[in-house]
């Protein structure tokens, strides 16, 4: 367990960015990883239901006009959600590929209109002291051919700041 001073210091993680160029695979294509985190002033058990409702993300994240399940079973690996971006109406589909309700983690990948290729996004929750929860959102990916990897990282950094702030607001507003 962390002391209150350490937990308070963790709230600064939202502005910290981890951009780690990973090694290239046998094709020579580089990979990158971006990660953002935030402290939510609620126990992880109260934050997890928002995150785990994979196809319900538009109920709390303003970056999507709508979200719905289009394939698979709700809350099960293989579930595919269809998202409509609020900014431009673009439809994106993502597939749930990893779910650990005990360890409070889930992972997904883009299956339609993703901004990058070969990506895996991971959301993880870690309990802190005083009923706080550290939420981290990360993505390991390859830029599309002709894309700048740094621009792709910046896209995810911006998106994750928004999604984490919206999640914090929704979780802290809940009774």
N, C-alpha and C positions, 0 to 999 in steps of 0.2 A: 504494500500500500504506500502511496506517495504522501508526503507531508502537504498541508494546504499551500505552502509557498511554492512547492514544485508543481502542484496541480495548477495553480494560478499561472505559473510561467508557461505551462503547456498551451494556454489559450493563444499565445503568440505563434504557435505552429501554423495557424491559418495563413499567415503571411509568408511562411517558409516554403520553399519549393525544392523538391528533389527532382532533378533532371539527371538521370544516370544513363549515359549512352552504354548500352549493353554490347556484348560482342556480336559480331555478325555470324550468321549461320553459314553453312557450306556454300550457299549461293553468293555470299559476300554482302548481302543486304543487312544494313545495321538495324538494331532495335534501340528503342528508347523507353524510359520509364518516367512517368510523372506522378507525383503524389501530393495531396493536400489533406490537412487534418484540422479539426476544430473540437473544442470542448463544449459539450452540451450539458446544461445544468439540470439534468434529469438522470435517473439510473438507466443503465443500458437496457434493462428489461422493459422500460417504457419507450425507448427509442427504436428498438429492434422491430416491433410490429410495423412501423412506418417503412423501414428499409426492406423488410421481408415481404411486404405486399408488392411484389415485383411489378405487377401490371397496374398498380395503383399510384405510381409515382406522380402523376399529374395532379393528384389531389392535394399535394403539398409543394411540388416544385413548379415554379412559375415559368420555367423555360420550355415547358411542353403545354400545348393547348389541350391535348388529350392523350390518354394512354389506355390501351385495352389489350387483353389477352387474345391472341389470334391462333394459338396452337398450344398443345400440351395441357397438362393438368395444373391448376393453380397451386403455386407454392411448391412445385416439384421440378427437379432437374429436367430440362427439355422444354419448359414453358417458354413461349416466344411472346414478347410484347411488341405492340406497334405504337410508336410515339409520333405525334405530330408537333414539330417545333413551333413554338409561339412566334418566333422571329420571322420565319419565312414559309411556314406551312409544309416544309419538307417532311416526308414520311421516312422514319427510320425503324428498323426492326432489330431487336436484341434478344439473345437466347440465354436463359439461365443455365450455366454449366457447372456451378458449384454451389452447394448450400450446406451450411453447418450451423444449425440453430443453437447448438450447445456452445460452440466456439464463437458464435455471433459473427459469422462471415458469409458473404455470398460473392460469387463471381459470374460474370456474363461476358458475352462477345457480340459484336455486330454481325448480323446476317443479311442486312439490306441497307444500302446507302450510308454505311459507316464512313466517318471522315478519314480513317486510316485503314490499314489491312493488318491481318494477323494479330489482332488485339485481344487482350484479356484484361478486363477491369475487375478490381477487387474492392469490396467495401468491408471494412472490419470495425468492430466496436470493442473497446477495452474499458472495463470499469475502473474508475478512479475513486478517490476519497470523496466524502460528503455528497454522495449521490450524483456524481458527475460521470460523464461518459466521453471518452475520446473516440471520435469517429474519423476514420481515415478512408479516403477514396483514392485509388491509384489505377494506373493503366500502363501496361507494357504493350508495345506496339511497333510496327514497322510503318513508316510513312508510305503513302501510295507513290508509285513511280512518278518522278518529277516533282514531288513535294519536298519542301524543306523540313527536316526533322524538328528544327527549333520552332518553326511556325505551328507544327502539329502539337508540340508540347505546350506552347502558349495557348492554343485553343483549349486543350484539356485543363490547363491551370485556371483559365478564366471560367470555364464551365464548372469545375469542381468548387471554386470559391462560391459561385452562385448556388449550386445544389446544396452545399454544406450550410450556407447561411439560411437558406429556405428550410432545410431539415431542422436546424437549431430552433428557428422561429416556430415551426409547427410542433416540435416536441415540447418546447417550453411553454407553449400556449395550452397544450392539452391538460385536462384536469388531473 
